[in-house]
Amino acid sequence: MTIEDGIPVLETERLILRGWRADDFVPLRDMKKSPEMMRFITGEPMSEEDSWTKFLRAVGHWKIMGFGYWVVEERESGRTIGEVGFGDFKRSIEPSLKGEPEIGWLLDVAVQGKGYASEAALAAVKWGDENFSGKRMSCIVDPDHVASIRIAKKCGFQKTGVTVYHDSNVVMLHRDAG
């Protein structure tokens, strides 16, 4: 496995999961400006300021936590098409997810329906199995986001409950590491 700037590079048949570069900001910002992209995440488009803060958080997460999100690059085109990975976001949520690597993914609407999200998430989970020393992994998903619930289940996550986060119901899913 290749390491770039302390971040492992994961490769699948069609994707490269890699570290963050300054020129990734614009395509990721543009994705997050889309109401369709953000419908199940925040419910509204993200401002450039909020996108920048999330971008910097993603870059710093690897440095501080030793894990984080990868940029998802389409191997064939070299385009930045999304992000996938793990965070410890210190969410105000019950039951608490603190200390549990929480997986998430966001892929451009233009590439949805191609199986890229599953491919990227499965690669991330495989890395998690090899690096989280038996820690349970978690995931929260909007209950109406059927595609993301399906992806989480493909990755071995099981529904453990429904809770409220930021005044909205979310499905909690968990998976024991490898």
Phi, psi and omega per residue, in radians:
M1 nan 2.368 3.098
T2 -1.461 2.548 3.066
I3 -2.121 2.263 3.057
E4 -2.138 2.120 3.134
D5 0.903 0.680 3.101
G6 1.415 0.039 -3.122
I7 -1.968 2.179 3.127
P8 -1.153 2.521 3.052
V9 -1.731 2.134 3.123
L10 -1.872 2.381 -3.130
E11 -2.163 2.367 3.036
T12 -2.065 -3.085 -3.124
E13 -0.991 -0.709 -3.033
R14 -2.064 -0.088 -2.998
L15 -2.296 2.722 2.944
I16 -2.151 2.162 3.052
L17 -1.781 2.077 -2.993
R18 -2.480 3.077 3.110
G19 -1.252 3.090 -2.994
W20 -1.571 2.439 3.066
R21 -2.209 2.653 -3.109
A22 -0.955 -0.650 -3.093
D23 -1.333 -0.031 3.019
D24 -1.346 -0.348 -3.041
F25 -1.024 -0.849 -3.036
V26 -1.058 -0.888 3.132
P27 -1.118 -0.629 3.119
L28 -1.229 -0.705 3.064
R29 -1.031 -0.805 -3.111
D30 -1.094 -0.648 3.080
M31 -1.085 -0.748 -3.052
K32 -1.350 -0.193 3.045
K33 -1.399 -0.239 -3.076
S34 -1.414 2.146 3.082
P35 -1.006 -0.639 3.140
E36 -1.116 -0.719 -3.136
M37 -1.154 -0.646 -3.003
M38 -1.675 -0.017 -3.063
R39 -0.884 -0.776 -3.076
F40 -1.676 -0.022 -3.079
I41 -1.798 -1.122 3.112
T42 -1.975 -0.240 -3.116
G43 1.506 -0.125 -3.139
E44 -2.646 2.727 3.123
P45 -1.022 2.627 -3.132
M46 -1.648 2.416 3.092
S47 -1.251 2.849 3.090
E48 -1.059 -0.700 3.132
E49 -1.059 -0.824 3.128
D50 -1.158 -0.659 3.087
S51 -1.080 -0.724 3.130
W52 -1.115 -0.749 3.118
T53 -1.075 -0.772 3.118
K54 -1.134 -0.675 3.124
F55 -1.053 -0.858 -3.138
L56 -1.146 -0.631 3.106
R57 -1.087 -0.718 -3.141
A58 -1.114 -0.744 3.126
V59 -1.095 -0.782 -3.092
G60 -1.297 -0.431 -3.102
H61 -1.020 -0.755 3.120
W62 -1.066 -0.746 -3.085
K63 -1.117 -0.770 -3.056
I64 -1.487 -0.725 -2.999
M65 -1.734 -0.331 -3.082
G66 1.418 0.115 3.038
F67 -2.686 2.949 -3.129
G68 3.012 -2.690 3.137
Y69 -1.697 2.618 3.003
W70 -1.854 2.674 2.900
V71 -1.391 2.394 3.090
V72 -1.739 2.122 -3.131
E73 -2.010 2.313 3.059
E74 -1.280 2.105 -3.049
R75 -1.019 -0.812 -3.040
E76 -1.128 -0.763 -3.053
S77 -1.706 -0.368 -3.048
G78 1.359 0.111 -3.118
R79 -1.347 2.506 2.963
T80 -1.329 2.074 -3.058
I81 -2.073 0.037 3.112
G82 2.804 -2.784 -3.133
E83 -2.601 2.627 3.106
V84 -2.654 2.579 3.071
G85 2.784 -2.778 -3.042
F86 -2.153 2.565 3.039
G87 -2.428 2.831 2.910
D88 -2.179 1.603 -2.933
F89 -1.588 0.018 3.135
K90 0.936 0.735 -3.099
R91 -1.119 2.544 2.982
S92 -1.501 1.514 -3.064
I93 -2.565 2.543 3.084
E94 -2.151 2.300 -0.061
P95 -1.184 2.688 -3.060
S96 -1.165 2.538 3.030
L97 -1.875 0.055 -3.087
K98 -1.000 2.312 -3.140
G99 1.507 -0.131 3.100
E100 -1.771 2.196 3.037
P101 -1.066 2.153 -3.087
E102 -1.873 2.074 -3.111
I103 -1.476 2.602 3.041
G104 -2.724 2.864 3.137
W105 -2.669 2.676 3.090
L106 -2.637 2.033 3.119
L107 -2.160 2.491 -3.104
D108 -0.905 2.429 3.118
V109 -0.933 -0.620 -3.087
A110 -1.094 -0.376 -3.118
V111 -1.965 0.044 3.136
Q112 -1.186 2.588 -3.135
G113 1.585 0.021 -3.139
K114 -1.771 -0.021 -3.100
G115 1.472 0.099 -3.124
Y116 -1.118 -0.702 -3.109
A117 -1.098 -0.772 3.100
S118 -1.096 -0.770 -3.128
E119 -1.061 -0.777 -3.138
A120 -1.200 -0.782 -3.118
A121 -1.128 -0.708 3.108
L122 -1.099 -0.682 3.084
A123 -1.127 -0.725 3.122
A124 -1.124 -0.759 3.141
V125 -1.119 -0.700 3.084
K126 -1.036 -0.773 3.089
W127 -1.075 -0.748 3.118
G128 -1.046 -0.744 3.108
D129 -1.018 -0.613 -3.094
E130 -1.469 -0.243 -2.982
N131 -2.203 -0.135 -3.073
F132 -1.756 0.203 3.032
S133 0.793 0.892 3.066
G134 1.366 0.105 3.124
K135 -1.211 2.493 3.038
R136 -1.240 2.399 3.073
M137 -1.777 2.637 -3.117
S138 -2.242 2.931 -3.131
C139 -2.760 2.407 2.992
I140 -2.132 2.437 -3.040
V141 -2.470 2.465 3.001
D142 -1.024 2.286 -3.077
P143 -1.075 -0.347 3.110
D144 -1.534 -0.101 -3.107
H145 -1.574 1.345 -3.050
V146 -1.026 -0.707 -3.117
A147 -1.079 -0.765 -3.126
S148 -1.211 -0.626 3.074
I149 -1.107 -0.711 3.107
R150 -1.092 -0.750 3.123
I151 -1.095 -0.791 3.137
A152 -1.035 -0.744 3.132
K153 -1.164 -0.645 3.060
K154 -1.035 -0.550 -3.125
C155 -1.503 0.071 3.077
G156 1.608 0.137 3.097
F157 -1.393 2.484 3.120
Q158 -2.072 2.452 3.110
K159 -1.131 2.253 3.124
T160 -2.031 -0.098 3.106
G161 2.808 -3.135 3.050
V162 -2.220 2.383 3.132
T163 -2.460 -3.078 -3.134
V164 -1.994 2.317 3.056
Y165 -2.380 2.179 -3.087
H166 0.874 0.854 3.072
D167 1.136 0.305 3.104
S168 -2.276 2.537 3.059
N169 -1.206 2.465 3.024
V170 -2.380 2.554 3.026
V171 -1.503 2.290 3.052
M172 -1.734 2.326 3.092
L173 -2.258 2.591 -3.134
H174 -2.398 2.743 3.120
R175 -2.584 2.302 3.044
D176 -1.348 2.385 3.128
A177 -1.143 2.539 3.118
G178 -0.184 nan nan
